[in-house]
Every structure is written in structure tokens, then in C-alpha cells.
Amino acid sequence: QMTDPFHFTGSASTLLTATGNHEHPSMDVKNGHYILFWSGGVGNQTSYTINYATASGPLGTFTPSAENPIMYSWQTAGVIAPGATSVVLDGDGNRWMVYRQKVDDGTNWNRVVTVNRLVIDTSGNVDILPTRNTYVHKPVPLFGSLPEDELQTRIENDDNRVSYTGTWTLDSSASDSGGSSKFAKNAGDKASLTFYGDSIRVGIRTGINSGKVDIRLDGTVVANNVDTYSDPTQYQQLIYENDGLTLGNHTISFEATGSKNALAGATSVRLDYFEYHGQTIADNESSLVTYHGSDFHTWNNAGDYDGSITSSQTAGDYVQYTFDGTHVKIYARKAPAAGKVDVYLDGVLVLDNYDLYRSSIQNQVLVYDSGTISAGNHTVKYQTTGQKNSASSGYGNNFDYLVSDN
């Protein structure tokens, strides 16, 4: 124990025994749980991590979390070598983790300070959402749902990301979320959405001719024979909600059962919207990405996201992506035959003549990061310039994928 910042008294206690390089310890306490944080690895390398252990008292013995490391390098999010952490409280009692990250993935000491919201639950479990310049979700949240005030993405019933089987009819009403709903009445008629996120909601219109519906999540019925009858008609009704999903790809389905209660005049079920929280990853083969030009070809490499890129060497050829969100990133492959690219956001040149040349292949390179932008619809364009580094043998734009925060 310290008698002042420079002197201690009593004998030393072993808090934690572990192998490898461990440094920069700090401690926090909440709900009777003492949380010991430390950094593992070497601070100038991408293998650097943040870990934690818990105990019932400040002198231990501490038990390392099975979720370690809780923060680590994650290229898609731009998080590189997080470490050297401490915890502070704001005026509202919220916890924030202050730590450092490397500026790039080279072996060096170029670092920046980062601040992120820290959550400790009643059992002493820790959740931290690492960012790079703006909010991005970690690959797998450790527990529960993410903060409810984070932006949700609403997919209206007429969005081309919603797939339909069976017979569905569009019915317009200013009272619906996007000015319409779609209805079907036959058993097995189904509307589905595949999304990348950690929560999902389904909104509907109910009425006197409304029947019963099944909700399936990743193929499993999670709400069976839900009765959508009402008198009078109700709009934008939340019929299903799940805020505890593991962040990743999921499919939600809204399926007519062909049944109804005795009061209903028909078996129709009406989809208004789906709403989810997370990110959209659109790779080079995604239907969300459009190609403009005649020289695009796909090239395979196991190091690329999902195993391939699409590239054009012709000046003016471009890749376009429209999204509803607050952030977008573009990734590409650097290579000996790569050229230079421009990036436009909402028609404005935001990245000029970025050089993709590298003497050997480097996959999944972050080319452009918008930072936080205003919520709403945006269009990003990734364009071949027809220029190159003098050492390059080609002009390819080598597009791999985009990530947008919703």
C-alpha cells in the first residue's frame, strides 16, 4: 500500500501470475468487483492487447477473464495495438477508458491517445467498444446489448434489400413509416432481410383484416403465430424486438401463416419496416456496390476480404456505394501493378490521387476513412485516375470492400 505517491508500506502481494510481457497495470472497482487491467505484448507491435482480471478485493487473487484480450488490433475498424489503459469517470458517473493506439501497423512508436466508453455489469464483466476516429463496434460484444441511443438503420418494406417470396401487394399510407406497407395473405408468403448487426426490430400495420404471422431469426421461429388483428387500424407497431444478438450476419423473416382469429376479416399480414443496429460490409461482389465502366475484372487472393478484389485500369472507371449512415471506410489491395485513385463523397473530392503501389501485395488496406459525417443518405465514389507511381506496372484501382456505420 502507498503512503504517498513515492513511498509504500507493508509487504508486497502477488495480484496475478501470468507468462509473457505484461505492463501498464491499472485498477477500477464497481459493485464490489475489483477490475485489474494490463497490457500484453510489445507496445510497438500490432500484437499489443488490453486484458483484465477480477477479484473481490484490491489485493486479489485476480482471475483473468475468459474473454481476454478485450481489445486488440482489428483492421476493419482501424484499431491498431491498443494498450496502456486507465479509467476515468465523467460528471454523470459514466466510465471512460483512456488508452493509446498505434498510428499505423509498422513496428514503431507512433501513437495517439483514444477515449472510449467503458461498461462494467453487475457481475464484474467488462465491455469496451474500441474506435478509431469515430464510433465503431468491436467484432463480438462481450455481453448484452449496445447502448440504446446508438443510431438504428431502418429498412422500409420497399427497400431492395428486403427479399419477398409469394404474393405481396404495396399499400400506401402516410401513417406508415415510409409511406407504405406490403401485405400478403397466403401461408408461406415471406419477407426476409439479411443484415450485419447486434439488434433487430420488426414494425407492422395491424387492422381488422389482419391475420397471424411467424417471425424467424436465422431460421429459428422466435415468435409463433403472432396475432396482428386490431380494431381500429394501428400503424408502425413494433411486433418483435431483439437487442441481444451477437454482432454478425443474421437473417430475419416475416412469414404469413394463413391463419387468423375469429374476428379478423382476412389472413393478411402487413410489413412496414425492419430496423437494425450495426454495420454494413459491402465487398466487391455485393449487390450494394455498382460498377461504372467497361474494364472491371475480378482477381482472387486469399488475403482479400472474402477472397477477391475487383479492379479497373481505365481512367474514369469507378465503384459507387450509397448508404444511410454516419461513417464509411474503403479498403483496397496494394500491389506492384496498382495505380492511383480518387474518392468522392456526395460529389466532393475528399481523397486525391491515393497511391496503391507497393512492391509486394498488401491486402485489406484502409484507403479512405470519412470520420463522422451527418446522419442520412450519402454516396461514395472510388475512381481510377489513370495515373500511377513510376515504379508501378499498372493502373488498377483494386477495390476490395467498404464498411458503413448505420
Buried (B, 14 or more C-beta within 10 A) or exposed (E): EEEEEEEEEEEEEEBBEEEEEBEBBBBBBBEEBBBBBBBBBBBBBBEBBBBBBBBEEEEBEBEBBEBBBBBBBBBBBBBBBBBBBBBEEEEEEEBBBBBBBBEEBEEEEEBEEBEBBBBBBEEBBBBBBBBBBBBBBBEEBBEEBBEEEBEBBBBBBBEEBBEBEBEBEEBEBEEBBBEBBBBBBEBEBBBBBEBBBBBBBBBBBBBEBBBBBBBBBEEEEBBEEBBBBBEEBBBBBEBBEBEEBEBEEBBBBBBBBBEBEEEBEBBBBBBBBBBBBBBBBBBBEBEBBEBEBEBBEEBEBEEBBEEBBBBBBBBEBBBBBBBBBBBBBBBBBBBBBBBBBBBBBBEEEEBEEBBBBBEEBBBBBBBBBBEEBEEEEBEBBBBBBEBBBEEBEBBBBBBBBBBBBB
